[in-house]
Amino acid sequence: MLDGKVILITGGTGSFGKKCTEMILMRTKPKKLIIFGRDELKQFEMAQIYSDQKYPCMRYFIGDVRDKERLNRAFRGVDIVIHAAALKQVPAAEYNPFEAVKTNILGAENVINVSIDQGVKKVIALSTDKAANPINLYGATKLCSDKLFIAGNAYVGREESIFSVVRYGNVVGSRGSVIPFFLEKKKSGVLPITDPRMTRFWITLEQGVNFVLDSLDRMVGGEIFVPKLPSMNMMNLAKAIAPECKTEIIGIRPGEKLHEVMIPRDDASRTIEYENHYIIQPDFPFWGRRFNENGGKPVAEDFEYNSSTNPWQLSIDEMYEVIKNE
């Protein structure tokens, strides 16, 4: 599907963007692969690995999703946009709320409008489990972003652009996540635990990229794709990383949940289950004309996809193997 296409990744120098670039170059032959981001140093460092001499399809655009004029220039001739740009640190978003709004909400609006104006065929946006029943500002901005991207399908008019969203849990080893933090704290002999009851969904970076690319292939516009993922208790995670370390309970941070939800109970009536994922359907009259269930089945009326009640729980040994291979 990606062969011969012009692909642009916003936030392309982040953890996801770099892994996505690696896998696209390894598996496909795009006409162009454009890395769009605002950090010139990260772009320079990435260009040392994926140079345009070795990979003639590579392009590097410095720009910010807040800047609509720059997006208009960058999106010309683009077929597919993977929107990964976001401010995602929960405490930073709580302390700098308007900055999160500018990037995660107004930036999403810019990506949608420019995609329609420039005739981009497919746009898939990365979301987060924190967007479901959000209690922190980051989750609230991503819920708003999700709503904007889904609604984008309703106001494209006669244009051909379609928009979908991918929502998944914590990425093993991504920058700023708890696993690199624990690995660093391991040196001190003590791991700080917010709450021993806490659970989270987990996905590796490669699994996340694979799911996004698979969703890009199957999307018809309007869906929220949710993968089936394992969960794990935070105490067991600490044992998998540093069984020899002591733990110190420090309490839940502002804006943090005890358990994560990826599909709220209120969305159960619109959720379809497949072997390896779920789809949350939009409330559009034209959805039925676009969509073919392909073997999916409705979930129960009281269904909720919650990390604490998820039947698929990772063992300590399983998480140890995941971390070791990352």
N, C-alpha and C positions, 0 to 999 in steps of 0.2 A: 504493500500500500504506500510506503514511503519512498520507493524508488522513483527517481526523477522529479520529486516534489521539493518545493522550497519550504523549509521548516524553520520556525523561529521559537526560541525558548526564552521567555522572560525570566529574570532571576537565574540566568543560565550559568553563572559562576558559583552558585550554591551547591550544597551536597547533592541534591537531586539533579540539578542541571548538568553537573560534571558526569555523574553516572549515566544519565540519559544520553548525553553526547557520546560517551564511550560505547554504549550498547547500540545506538543508531548507526554509528560508524562501523561497528563490528558486523552488523547484520544486514544493513541496507546500503543503498547507493543514492542518497539524496542529491538533487541538483545543487541545493545550497542548504547549509545548516547555520543559522544565524544565532549567535549568542548575544542576548540583549541584557545589559546590566549597567549599574552605575559606578562600579568600583574598578578603576583603571588598573590597579595593581593585580587584582584577581584575574582580570582579563589578560594581562600580560603573562601571569603565571600559567594560566590555562593555555595560552597560545604557544608556550614552550612545549607543552605536551601534544596539543592538537594544532600544529602549525598549518598554515595554508600551503606551505611547500609540500608537506607530507600528505595533507588532506586538502586538495584544491577547492572542495566544496565549503570549507570553513570561512565564516565571516564573523567579525567582532564589532558590535555596535555599542558605544557608550551612550547610555540614556536611562531615564527614569520613567516608570509607568505613570508618574504624576504629570509628565510633560506630554500633552496630547500632540503638540506639533512634532516632536521628535518621533513619537509613535507613528504618526502619519507617514513620515519619511521611511521609517524602518519596516513598516508593514506592506510597502508597495511590492506587488508581485508575490506575496507570501501565500502559500496554499494552506498551511497548518500552523496554528499557534498553540504551544503548550505553556500555559500561564502558571509559572511557579514563583513569581516574585511576591514577597510578602514580608511584613514585619511580624515575627512569630514568637518572640520571647514574651511570655506572659507578664513577668514583673515589669519589663521595660514598657510594655503597652499600657499597663496600669498607671505608670508614672508619666508617660508621654502619650496620652490618649489621642490627641489631635494628629500626631504623626502617624499612628496606626490607622486612623480614619482616612488620612490623605492617601496612604499607600494601598491599604487593603480594600477600601470602599471606592474612593474617587479614582484610584488607579484601575480598579476593575471596570468602572464605568467607561474610562478612557479606552481600555482594551476592547470592550464590547463595541463602542461606537466606531472606533477606527477600523476594527475588523469588518464591520458592515460596510463602511465607506470605501474600504480598499478591496472588498470582494474576497476576503479570506474565507475558505470553504469550511474548515473545521477549527473550532476552538475548544480545548479541554482545559479546565481550571482545576488546580489542586486545592482541596479543602482540608479539613481536620476534624477529628472526633470532637474537638472542643466547640465546633459549630452547632452541635446537637444539644438542645437545652442549655445554651451558654450561661455561665455565671461570671465569666471574666470578659474584659473588653476585647481581647484578641479573638475569643470565640464569637463574640457578638459581631465584630467586624467581618469575620469569615462567614457567619450565617447571612449577613447582609450581602456579601459578595456572592454567595451561592444563589441567593434569591435573584440577584441582578443577572447572573449568567443564565439561569433557567428562563427568566422573563425575557432575555434577549431574543429567544426563539419566537416570541409573540410579536415583536415590533421590528423584525427585519423587513417586513413588507414583501416586495417581490424579489428581494435579494436572496442569495443562496446560502448565506452563512448559517451554520448550526452551532449550538453551544451545549456542552455537557460538563458535569462536575464529577471529580473523583474524590471520595472521602475515605481516609484511612487513619490508623492509629499512630502510636509513637514509632519512630524509625530508629532501629538499632544502630547506634554509633553516629547519628547525625550531629552536626555541630550544635552545642548548647543543650543536648539531651542528657538524661540522667546517667546513662552508661559511661560516656567519657568522664563525667563528673565523678562517678564512683571509682573509676580506674585511677583518677588523679588522687582522690581521697584515700585510696588503698595504701598509699605510701605513708600516711599518717597513722594507720592502724585503726582508725575509727571512721565508720560510714554514717553520715547523718540521715535518718529516716524521718520523713514527715509524719507518717502514720502507719503502724504495722498492718492495718487492715486494707491499705490502699492497693488497688489493682489497675492494670493498664493493658490495652491491646498492644501487640508488638508485630512489626513487619520489618524485614531487612530492606536496605536501599535497593538492591537488585529486584526483590519481589515487588516493591513499590513501582519501580520503573516498568517492569513487565506488565503490571496491572494497568498502568496508565496507557501503555502502547496497545494492549489488548482492548481496552475500553475505547481508545481512539479508533480502532478498527471496527468495533461493533456499534458505535454510537449512531443514533438517528437524530439526536438533538432533544434536550429536555430532561434527560435522565440524571440522577445522582447515582453513581456506581459505588458500591460498598463491598470490599472484599471480605471473605470469611477468614478471620485471623485468630490466632491463639491469644489467650490472656495470661497474665502472671501476677502473683502477689509480690509487693515490693520487698518484703522480707526474704522471699525466695530468690528474688533477683540479686539481693545483696549477698546471699549465700553462694549463688552461682559465680559472682564476680570475685568475692574475697571471703571465703568461708572462715579464714583465720582472723578476720577483723571483728572488733566489737561494733555494736550499733548504738547510736544515740538518737532518741526520739526528740524531734525538734518542733513538731506541730505543723499543721497544714499552712502553707503560705497563702497570702491574699490572692483570691481568684482561682484557687486550685480546688479540684473536685476529689472526693474520696474514690469514686469509681467513674469511669468514662462510658458514655453512651454514644453509639454511632447511628443507631436508628431509634428515635423516641417512639413510645407507644402511640402517640398521636399520629405518627406517619405509617402505622401498621396497615391501615386500610388501603394505602397506595403502594405497598411494598410487594415486590415479586421476588421469590427465592429461586436461585439456580444452584448448580452443584458447587460452585466455588465462589459465588458472589450473590449480592442482592442488588436490585434496582428500585430506587424510589421514583415513582412516576410523577409527572407534573399534572396539574389540573388544567389541561388544555383540551378544548374540543377536537383539535386536529391530531392529537396524540395517537389515537387509534388508527388513523390512516397511515401514520409513519411506522408504527411499532408492530413487530411480529414477536410473539412471546418466546418462540423457539424452545419450548419445553419448560418454561418457568411456571411456578405455581404461587398463588397468594399465600401469605403467611397468616397465622392465627390473629384474631382481632386484638388480643391482649399482648401481642408480640412486642418485645423490646430487646434490642441488641446491646447488652450491657456487659462490661468487662467482668463484673462480679458474678453474674449468672451464666456467663458463656460456658458451655460444656467443654470447650476445647481449652484446656489449661496446660501450659508448658511446665515440664518438670525442671528441677534444678540442673540435671544433667543435659537436658535438651537445650536449655538456654546457654549453658556453658559451651556447648558445641557451636551454637549460633554465633556467640561472641568471638570464639576462637577463630572462626572462619571469616569474620568480617575484616 
